[in-house]
Amino acid sequence: MHGPALSAWLMVALCGASGAYCLLRTRRCAGEERRAAGSEAVMGFGMAAMALPAAVLTPPDWSWAVYAAVFGVAALRVLPAAGRGGHHLHHLVGSLAMVYMAVVMAFPAQGGHGVHGAYGGHGAGVAGGAPLVTGALLVYYAVFVLRSGARLVPLAAPAGGLPAAWTSRPEFALVCRLSMALAMLAMLVTL
């Protein structure tokens, strides 16, 4: 595995692991935090599926409509709480970004790279998207990654290693969000 295929598999692994971690978090928390972890799990697994190399699985044409529908419903679910800001607003932006990328992949323009063309995922060889929307999403995710990374720097490791309830550590949830934001940046750069 070299070049684009390796990048695609790394993205699948990163997003899949983030989705699995968030799914585990749903078992340890309740209320708003549980819903947030569930939304992040859906995002992680959806991003992992979108990053699968085209040589492994060529999605049918209707799959982009399914992605758009799933993330459209996710956006509608979080919309009422998005006015409070924080993670709710981030989940709304993430869901809408996934809808945007799915629509772009469903109706590709001629030529170019496409959402995953640069690293061998679905949609290689197609391109599209509104440059202004793509640019705004790139700026949002770049700022999110930089802010999240800066928030992780001062955190010290616990003296006794990982606690028994490692899924309740706030910095692990932040690393999960940071990982998915980095993956989203990679997808948007190739759009």
Salt bridges, closest charged atoms under 4 A:
GLU32 OE2 - ARG35 NH2 2.84
GLU32 OE1 - HIS88 NE2 3.17
GLU40 OE1 - ARG25 NH1 2.82
GLU40 OE2 - HIS91 NE2 3.00
GLU40 OE2 - ARG177 NE 2.48
GLU171 OE2 - ARG169 NH2 1.99
